[in-house]
Amino acid sequence: MIRSMHKKSHRYRGHGTPLIKCLTECNKGEEVSIINVNAGHGAKRRLANLGLVPGTVIKKKLEAPFRGPIEIFVKGTKLVIGRGLASKILVECNEACSF
């Protein structure tokens, strides 16, 4: 079922359907919008306190080597979050995203 959903979103990508992926899959310098956070209550609360809630536009700045933390720019502030937590943040890309 996941495979069929993936093909469907890829097929209609050029017609205005947004591309959804996790924050760790985004490229450096890419500006994306948060859709959902797939984490537990404590992690969601921590991210909400940092300003990472659905609808927020963020920009991925740096990615540390060897699966290290990720630096993002949120509402005029630079934040560094671990890769495990970043992988639970689902984002929507604009049309300029590469697949």
N, C-alpha and C positions, 0 to 999 in steps of 0.2 A: 504494500500500500504506500509506503514512503517513496518507493521508486516511482510509482505512477504520479504522485503529487509533485515530485521533483521534475519529471518530464513536463508536466503541465505548466509549472511556473516558468520553466526554461523556454517552452514553446511560445508563450505569450509575453515574454520579457520585453520585446520591442514595442508592444502595444500598450504600455503604461502599467503593467503589473509590476509591483515592487519586488526587488530581490531581497530576501531575508536570509541573514546568516549571523553567526555569533561574532562577537567583537574580535576574537583572536584571529578570525579569517580575513579581516579587513586589512587593507594596505596602509602603510604609513602616509599620513597627510590626508587621509580620506575623512570626509565629514558625513556622519550618519545620524539617524534618529533612533532612539531606543523604542522598541515595541513592547518588550516583556522581559522580566527577569525570572528565569527558571531556577529558583533556589529556595531554600527553607526560609522560615519566618525571620530568623536572626540575620541572615545574609541580606534579605530584602530590606529589613529595617536599617542595617548598616549602610547599604547603598543609597537608600532614600535619604538618610542623614547627610550623605555626601552630595546629594542633588541628582543622583542617577535614578530617575523615575521615568516611566513611559511618557513619550512625547518630548523628552529633552534631546537637544541636538548636541552631539559631542564630536570631537576631532581627535583621531589617534595620532599622537606625535611620535613616540619612540617605542621600540620593542627591544628589550634586552635579549642578548644571545643566549643560547642553551636553555630555552624555555623559561626565561626569567620574567620579571614583571613587565607591565605595559604602562606607558605614560600617556594620559589622555588630557584634553583641554575641555573643561566643562564650565560654562557661564563665567568665563574670565579667570578661571583657576586651573592650575595644573595639578592633576592627581596621579598617583601611582597605585595600581591595583595588581594583585597577583593574577597569574595566568589562569588559575583554576576558577577564580571568581569572575574573571573577564569572559571565560568560556560559557558562563551561564547567562550572559547578557545578550539577548537577541536584538539585532538592529536591522533597520531598513535602509537600503542604499539608494542613492539617486541613479539616474540613467547612466552616469559616467563610470559606474562600477564595472570592474572586469570580472568575468566569471571563472 
